[in-house]
């Protein structure tokens, strides 16, 4: 409410203006047409009173003529009134005027306190599409808000009039009030967002949309919404490794840190799920959209306690050997095992252990590792072997025995392994030995070499007895142990 003397803002019901100190008389504002009606009614009644006063009444004349007679003849009785009749007429007219005035004033008071009346006049004035009409709209809309402080319609009409008169700041204030209490008032959002767009205040747009609970409104302005990233796992303690997925709105880029620091556009960009293994992790992330709007930070702490699997148990201990052994380990359900024979550290890309492995000839170093279902690696088991067979038959002799036999069968045409009518050649590799029925055999694997240099196993496996130099075909049973059969 404004002070009529100085224009300062006053609280509803305040009697004295705290700015100028003058007392405010709360008298309803009368409408011009009602004031005119009062003036016409009072003027007509007063004209009637004047006409009646100028014409003598018959009763007055009879009263004067008979006054003396009645006084003489009957002194006990008075037949005349104490007051003349014209006085009663005047009093009646005054009473009628007062009643009409009271009725009109009552109507004015009712209208002044009628939300519908104020809104009707505000809307009518707005339709005039003129400076004076918008000012009148502001006047009535303000009164409507005083009557119904929570009316979004009155505030919207007031904001629209403010925009027409160039009072943008006041319009923004009204629109902010609307969207704060009425999340579904789409027209208020449209007007407010249009203003913020012109001012390039995209963060303000994001703010009001983040606070909006009406999905229909948010969907219409989705390009301005930047919500904080959501994580697929809640913060807490875990006994297994986690793979954290981050979710964000469309047209957004997620940036994250793992050390608890504040993420920025210089931080790591999220592209694939983040794997968290044993230890403490503080994951923080933000979203940045195409307008450069940055979301609030999402931060969650994870503590992961994982029991590292024990190193694999290997059947053959490290040492020097004169006869070969099959190197084996028990596979545990839920675990995968990998190994290397060249001394390198095994990973999931190394050779998988599925069946027992023949002991290599000469010096070798085995490394075995296991991974559980969460991808946690065990300690590495290392075994070092030195296999020297007690025999006079060499590997080179075993190759000659095999190649001569294959030439005799027509599988190859020369000792270089050329194949008949083909450009490919055969290659033979013997790097290990095995034992069956107390006999020791060289294990020879056959490969095929293509002209482009590619190399693949043919599936043929041979065995040469290191003592008798006899040639056999070899095959592994379901447990991985080799057996021999006649060539």
N, C-alpha and C positions, 0 to 999 in steps of 0.2 A: 504494500500500500504506500502511495506517495503522499507527502505532506502538501496540502494545497497552497501553503505559503512559500516554502522554500524548495519544494520538489524532492526533499530527502526521503530515503526509504524508511518506512515505519513498520513495526510489527503489527499483526492483526489485533485489533482491539485496544491499541495504545491510545491514550487520551492526549498526552503532551508530546510534541515532536522533540526528540532528543537533540536535534540539530539547531532549531531556531527557538525552542522553548514555548511556542504558542499552543494554546488549547485548541483541540480539534472538535468541532461540533458534528456529530454523526447524523447528518440530515440526508435522506435519500435524494438522489438526483432525479428530478421529475423530467419526464419526456416533454418535448415542446408541444406535441399535440394535446397532452393531458393538461398542461398549463393553460393552453388556449381554451380548452373546454371549461376549466375552472373560471377563467376570466369571463367567458360568455355567460355561464350560468349565474355568476354573481351579478353581472351587469343587468341581466334580465330581471332577476328578483328585485334588485334595487329600483329599477324603473317602475315595477309594479307598486312598490311601496310609495314612491313619489306620486303616482297617479291617485292612489287611494287617499293620500294626505290632502290633496287639493280639492276634493269633493266632499261637502258636508253630508253627514249621514242623517236620514230621517229621524232616527231615534234621538239624535242630539237636539233637533228642533223641538220635538214633543217634550223632551225633558225640560227645556228652558221655560216653555209656556205653562207647563203644569207644575213647575217647581213650587211656586208660591202657593198655589191652590192646595197641593198635597201637603205642603208644610202646615197650612192652616187647619185643614180638615182632619188630617190623620198624622199627628206628630209621632205616633208610636211605630209607624211602619215606613220604611224607606223602600221605594220601588226601583231605585236606580243602583247601578254597580259603582263600586268605589273607583274603578279605573275605566276610562272611556274605551269603547270597542276598538278604536284605531290602534290602541296600544297593543291589544291582543293580536291583531293582524300582523303588526310589525314584529312582535315577538315570535309569532309562528313562522314568519318568513325567515327571520334570523336563524331559528332552529333548523329550518329546512336547508338553509345555506350551509350551516355548520355540518349537518348530516351529509350533504353532498360533498363537502370538503373532506370530511372524514373518510367517506367512501373512496374518493379519488386518491387521497393520501394512502389509504390502505392498499389500493391497487398498485400505487407506485412502490410501496414497501415490498409487496409481494413480488413485483417484477424485479426490483433491485436484488432480491434474494433468490430469484429463480435462475437456475443454471440454464434451463432450456431457453428462457427469454434472452439471456445474455449471449448465448451461443448463436441464436437465430439472428440477432442484430449484428453480431460479429461476422457471421457468414455473409449476410446481406451486404454489409459494408465492403467486404473483401471482393465481392463480385463486381463492385463499381469500377475496379481496376484503375484507381486513381490514388494519388498521394494522400489526399484527405480521407479516402475510403480506408486505406491501410492504417492510417493513424487511428481512425474510429475502431477498426478491427482490433487493434492493440488494446484500446481502452476496454472494450467489451470482453475480449478474451482474458485480460488480466482479472476482471471482476469474476468471470466464470471460474478461473483457477482459484480465486479466493474462496468461492463457494464450494468448489470440488477440487481440492489440492492435488488429487491423484488422477485427474482427468487427462489422459494422454491426447484425446482429441482436441481439448482446449489448448494444450501446450503445442501441439502440432500446428494448429491454426495461428497461434501467436508466433511460432518460429517462422512460419511462411510469411507472415506480415513483416516480421523483422528483416527477412531476406529482401523483401520488396522495397523496404525503406533504407537498405544498405547497412543495417545493424547486424553484421554477420556474427560478431562475437556473442551478442545476445541470442541469436538464433542457435549457435552451437551449444550454448549453455542449456537452452530449452531442449534441444534434440538429445543431448547427453542425458538429461533427466529422464527423457522418455525411454531410451534404450536401457537405462539402468534398471527401471522397474517393469518394463514391458518388452521382453525379449522377442515377441512375435510381431511387433509393430514395424512391418517391412518398409512403409513409407518414410518413417523416421530414419531407418538405416540408410535408405537410398539417398535421402537429402544430406545426411551427415557424411556419408562416404564420398559423395560428390564434392563436398566442400574440402574434405581432407585430400582427395585426389588432386584438386586444383592447387592445393597448398603443398602437394607431394609429401604429405605426412603419412607415409605408409605404415609406420609403426603404430600410429594412432588407430588406423583401420584394423590392423592386426589385433590390437588391444581389445577393441569393442567386439570383434568377432570371436576372439578366444573366450570372452566372458559370456557370449550368447549361448543359450541352451536350446534354442530352436534350430533344429537341423535344416529346416527348409530355408531359413534365412542364411545360414552359414554356407549352404550349397550354392546359393546365388552369387556369393563373393568368394568362392573357394580359392581363387588365385591369390588372395591377400592373406589367407590363413596359414600361419606357420606354427604348428604345434610342436611341443618338445618331443623328441624321439621316445618311442616306447621300446623297452627291452623284453626279450622273450623269456627271460628268467628273473625272478625276484631276487633281491639282495639277500645274503645270508651265508650260512656255512654248508658246504657240500663235501661228500666223500667220493666224488667222481669229477672228472674233467667236464667243463661246460663248453657248449658252443652257443654263443650269444648272438641272436639275430636282432637287428634293429629295424623298427618300422617307422615310416614317416609319410607325410602327405606327398601328393604328386608334385613334380617340378621342384623338388627339394634335394639338396645335397647334405649328407650327414658327415660331420667332422667329429673325431673322437680322440681322447687320450686315455692312457691306461695307468698313469701315475698320479691321478688326482688333480692334475693341473687343469686350468681353464682352457677348454678347446676353442680354437679360432679357425679362420679359414686357412691358416698355415698348418693346421694339424693334419693327421692322417685322415684320408677319405675312406668312408666305409663302403666296401664293395661286396665282401663275402663275410659270412659269420665269423665272429672273433672267438678263437679257442683259448680258454683259460685253463691252465693246468695247476699243479700243486703250488700253493702259496697264497698271498694276499694280493688282491687286485682292486683298484678303485677306477671304475669305468665311467667316464664323463663324455657326454655327446651333445651337440647342438644341430639344428637344422637351419639351412640358409636357402631361401627361395630365389626365384628369378628377379624379384624386385630388390634383392639385397637385404630382405628382412631376416632377422636372426631370432630364433626361438629362445625360450628359456632353456637353461641347462638341465639335463637329466643326469643324475649321478647315483650310482649304486656301488656298494662295496660287496665283494665276494671273497670268502675265505674257503679255500679248498684244501682239504686234508686227504691226500691219496696215499695209500699203502703201495709202495713200489714193489712189483713182483720180484720174488727171489730169482737169482740167476738160474738158467736151465741146468738140469743134472745130465751130465754126459757119461755114457757107459764106459768109455775108454780113457784112462788117465794119460797125461802127458808122459813121454818117454821114448826110448829107443826100442825098435821092434825089428825082428828078423822074419816074422811071418805076419801077414796082414790081418787086420781086424775090421769088423763093420762098426762104424762109429754111430751110436744110436742115442736117442733121448726120448723120454716119455712126453707125448703131447698132452697138454692139459686142456680140458674143455673151456672154451671162452678165450683161449690164448692162441696167438700165431707165433711161429718161430722162424727166424731167418739166420743165415750163416754166410761166412766168407772163408776162403781157403788161402787168400793171398796176404793175410795180415791186416787188411783194412777193417774199419769199424762197420759192422753191419747196420743196415737200416731196413725199412719196409721195401726198399727197391732192390735189396739183395736177394740171393737165392733162397726160396722158401724151403724149409725143412719139412719133408713129408714122410720120407722113409729113411732107413739107415743108409749111411754114406760109406762107400769103400775107402779104406785108408790109402792116401796117395803114396806113390813111390818117392823115396828120398825125404827131403825135409819139407814140412808143412806146418802152418799155423792156422788153427780154426778159431773163429770167433762166433759165438752163438748169442742170440738175443731173443727175448720174448716181448710181445705187446699184448696188453689186455684189451678187453672190449672198449675201453675208453681211450685207447691209444697210448696208454702209459707204458713206457719201456722198462724192462727189467735191467738188472745189472748184467754186464756182459760176462759170459763164461768163455774162457780162453784155454785152448789145448794146443800143445806143440808136440809134433811127432817126427821121428826120424826112422823111416822104414827102409832097411837094406836087406834084400832077400838073399838067402844062402843058396845060391844057384849059379851055374855057369852060363845059363841061357839068358841072353840079353834081350832088351826090348826090340832092338834092331833085327835080331834073328826072328823074333815073333812076327814082325811086320813082313819079312821075306816069306816066311811060311804061309801067312795069310794071303798075300798077293799072288803067290804062285798058285795057290789053290783056286783063287777067284779067276785067274787067267785060264786055268784048266777048265773052269765051268763056263767061260765066256762072259763073265760079268764085267771084266775089264780086259783091255787088249795089251797093256804093258805095265811095267812096274811104276810108272808115273800115275797110274790110276785112270787113264783115259777110258771112256766108255764107248762101246761099239755104236757107230752111227749117231753119236751125240757130241755136242760141244762141251758138255759138262764133264767133270772129272770127279773121282772119288778120293777121299782123304781118310786116313785112319789115325786115331789118337789113342795111345795107351799111357795113362798117367796114374793108374792104380791097379791093385791086385786084390784077389779075394780067395777065400778058402772054402772048399767043399769036400767032405769026406776025407779030411786030412791031406788033401791035395791042394797045391797052390797054383793059381792061374793068373796070367796076365789078362786084364780086362781091356778089350779093344773096342772102341766106338767108331762106327762108320758115319762119315759126313759126305754130303754132295756139294761140290763147289761149282757155282754158275759162272759163266764168262764175265759177268759184271762184278764178281768177287763175293757175292752173297753166299752164306754158308748155313747149312741146315742138316739136322740129323736125319738119316734115312730110316732109322728104327732097327737096323741090323747091328747086333752086338755079338762079338766073338770072344773066345777064350783060348789061350795057349798054355798048356801045362808046362810049368817052368822046369820040370824034371824030365818029362818024357817028350816034350816038344810036340805033343799031339794037339790038333786043332779041333775046336768044338764051337758049336753055337751056344750062346749064353742068353738067359732070360731071368727076369726078377719075378719072384712070387709076390703075393698080395702084401706080404710084410716087408718087401724090399730086399730080400736076400736072394743072391744069384745062384742059379743052378745051371748045369751044363747038359748038353745033349749032342749026339753025333752030328758031325758036319755033313 
